[in-house]
Amino acid sequence: MRVLMFGWEFPPHISGGLGTACYGLTKGLAYHDLDIVFVVPKSYGDEDQSLIKVIGASQVPVKRRQYLIAADKQISKDGSSQNSPYSMTYIEVGSRLVPYLSPEEFESFIRERIAHKDYAWAEPFTRNIPGSAILTETVGTINFTGKYGPELLQEVSNYSLVASEIAQEEQFDLIHAHDWLAYPAGIAAKKASGKPLVIHVHATEFDRTGENYNTIVFDIEKSGMEAADLIIAVSNLTRNTVINKYGIPASKVVTVYNAVEPGEPVEYQPVKKVLDEKIVTFLGRITYQKGPEYFIEAASKVLKHTDKARFVMAGSGDLLRKMIRRAARLGIMEKFHFTDFLKGPDVDQMFALSDVYVMPSVSEPFGISPLEAMRSNVPVIISKQSGVSEILKHAIKIDFWDVDAMADAIYGLISYPSLSEFFRQHGRAEVDKLKWEESALEVKKHYSNVLKSRK
């Protein structure tokens, strides 16, 4: 079985758990003899391609045409009629596809797009437009940053254009798209190839922003869910969100839990602590979803009872400055550190320094970082509002908003060695059983069911 997979990031160039999960899953699928073609907006050439093929969308050529199109006749002040021309840029992909629209329908479609100043789309086009003239024709590539910047929505749109072209050039049995950024690409590939589409929900807009969700992102997510032949959710928490918030039939949504890469030898020298203090770590995006403010409030409570603790917030995000100001107002900056975003060996080193790891997420579809901490022999405290809490037994679970319970748990782990040692030993044994090969085997079975249902 060959799978065409669309994602937004791939190690070593990642900004969070999405890229890590994609890497683990693809390696697991390759272990079960699946052939994976993984597409990202921008590839760097240093991705691990020992088991899979990685394609950068920025390297795929597309055709760009400049048209001059006559609009409907308009009546001038002197009573005469005249055409008012428009200039339009059209990016063509999928030359082997038959048109979806008649010439009349397509001309109407063009005029509507011009009125909204939307000049690029993925629908195929092989007929001349009455009253139009080709001014220029060039073949080239679309540049992608692959980042989460101000042009993100445009890049998502462009990604779907290239996906259609890739779907015609590659041979595959099934399409798999990860998270909302790749859903339009998956939909375009399905239209171009007719092959079934599986989407993987790692998070929803409700997880990221709560009830004040972005309607554009919500619509993209819903479109992907409706177009998919099967939806894979990373937890039952996420599955219920897909069903209840997006109106998707329960029979179409399955749960496959994430896993963690097995521990590997660390390439840096063992860390020796200078001070006789316990390190309590928060590691993740500093955004609403991750609950950083609750971590700071709990830290303040702990520091009222001991001066043998030091807190670290590792990450970046839109709430970073607000968190720094809050820690300063609470008067705990002497015992509180902000490291900014960490990745790779720096994450391993942070875990090596840590005595406790806390994930106080407001809404966490899964949460791979606690597994990584447990793999590093660090006891963890996680919110009950996380998908990973559904499968972990040897983790302390609290409600994200209960800062008193969080503070008590932190204080207990840093004050009582036997308690810390219990969670350290049993946590490591538990997480060692959560292998990507097992998760991938479940995904493979779902692939087979989708293909059987299409026959």
Summary of the structure (lengths in Angstrom):
residues: 455
radius of gyration: 25.4
end to end distance: 15.1
largest distance: 93.5
contacts: 1524
relative contact order: 0.11
helix: 42%
strand: 22%
